[in-house]
Amino acid sequence: MVEALRKGGIRDERVLAAMEEVPRHLFVAEAFRSQAYALDASLNIGEGQTISQTRVVAAMTAAAQVGPDDRVLEVGTGSGYQAAILARLARFVFTVERLPKLARMAKQRLDALGFENVSIKVMDGTLGWRSQGPYAAIVVTAGAPRVPELLVEQLTEGGRLVVPVGPRDHQVLQVVIRRGQRVITREIGNALFVPLVGRHGWEEEE
Ligand code: SAH
């Protein structure tokens, strides 16, 4: 998998090492284990949610430029896989999930694997997790209708927000960097995520 990611243009060796170390098959349902390391498979993790393709996880993680002293926020814990990758790179990862059952399962997996620098909370991540911020990096793993302003506010100076933005059926991965009162935004590709459902996201059903 890591060789294929490298060929696909992922150059960040810390990200590649983290992806080599975290056993992705333990984050997906048994029925999908054989596909766990396939590059372009987004896999069912229950409750109608999916774990992103490996190349999307790699690209988003690389764009977040996580350093060893960083505090990181993830919105959309899902299986806990992306949180595990971030936890290999950061000092501490705060991750929030709106569905209690997924949060519970993710916590079990991360505990079983011995991760001690991840904290999971059940809440609406479109609000961020202000009391633990600010964050050097925020990674949103659900599709947002627009860049969530409250998340930009919870970035450190120079902090990076990686978020898929667009209509429900296709998004553009945006990297928003905070520079004083301004932001710099760039786009790093297309993606398809389940909707970010919450106060500053989508409504549950439309
Ligand atoms: N990062 C996950 C995949 C996430 S799928 C992994 O590595 O497995 C997207 C997740 O975002 C789903 O679990 C969904 O329930 C969650 N989600 C959607 N809207 C949310 C919100 N407003 N706050 C927190 N979690 C949300």
Boltz pocket constraint, residues with backbone or C-beta under 6 A from the ligand:
constraints:
  - pocket:
      binder: B
      contacts: [[A, 45], [A, 49], [A, 50], [A, 51], [A, 52], [A, 75], [A, 76], [A, 77], [A, 78], [A, 79], [A, 80], [A, 81], [A, 82], [A, 83], [A, 96], [A, 97], [A, 98], [A, 99], [A, 102], [A, 123], [A, 124], [A, 125], [A, 126], [A, 141], [A, 142], [A, 194], [A, 195], [A, 196], [A, 197], [A, 198], [A, 199], [A, 201]]
      max_distance: 6.0
